[in-house]
């Protein structure tokens, strides 16, 4: 276990993007009860994923990470789980067939309930209420009762995650495939409650809410409670890397989160935006190469390319998403870095949230099936089109495996 660390040591650090619960006693009671619940994932499977990511770092595999921007209670159904599972498998099949590489499949599923927000208070028609922070925290309806953070929502999130994992397990077994889960480790009381030792008396501690946990671009600052929490976990850890991240901070994060330089431990997820990646990514690639840290570079082409359409809908132009992916692979090649993964927000539902694609969604179409609770997602047609592009430009199987 990491030195001077405990599952609660994050509480001595600055914790941003946390809801303010009016009833502290109710929060403590909820987290104490959750701490007695069964784990959502098994530590052995998190270790297996870490080994698979290490293979991707070495060029022997490629990582596909994808799913909902934020899971909702309202859209929970076997049909939606099945559709998203099928989409991930189909995308992975396209990539594997072209590259000859095994695809490590990681869903943004079974736990992606909390979302960071750019403002604490949402204003609408002259009224201000706490921002919607995901169904695990509060409700999306713009009503005072709905927007009050409620710790009891963590129990429903746990039940939905547990049921989703059971369904995914059945589907993966029938497919003969492995599918791991991931989410942003944002809501720290929830994450602490689901932290467990690998075995009685064992030194390694796992976050058992998901196989891979990542630290968001808004919470990976020096002195961060989220970094402190992740520091002591044995899970593979992701770090979102936006254009504000500088070389010195990145190196400090890597030294803090992976001092032993363990292969498979860290995935760096670039989310720069198509217009900024050419300037912002190369210095980070060079800093990591110079320090010799073993990491997996992955591309999130979604979060840096969000715009507001003329009709007020938040959207992402599909062409811009593809531009960022192309630039990511080109820059990695120019800098001698290995591009080992992609990270996308998508859904198996036929939504109209991102504009463009082979069967184009226009700004006028956005209202037709705009179902997201937070950020716009690719629909199946757009996601499969993206998979074909990635398959054309991703690395191929090496003739001699290391």
Secondary structure, 3 states (H helix, E strand, C coil): CCCCCCCCHHHHCECCCCCCCCCHHHHHHHHHHHCCCCCCCCHHHHHHHHHHHHHHHCCCEEEEEEECCCCCCCCCCHHHHHHHHHHHHHHHHHHHHHHCCEEEEEEECCCCCCCCCCCCEEEECCEEEECCCCCCCCCCCCCHHHHCCCCCHHHHHHHHHHHHHHHHHHHHHHHCCCCEEEEECCCHHHHHHCEEECCCCCCCEEECCCCEEEECCCCCCCCEHHHHHHHCECCEEEEEECCCCCHHHHHHHHHHHCCCCCCCCEEEEECCCCCCHHHHHHHHHHHHHHHCCCEEEEECCCHHHEEECCCCCEEEEHHHHHHHHHHHHHHHHHHCCCEEEEEEEECCCCCCCCEECCCCECHHHCCCCCCCCCCCCECHHHHHHHHHHHHHHCCCCCCCCC
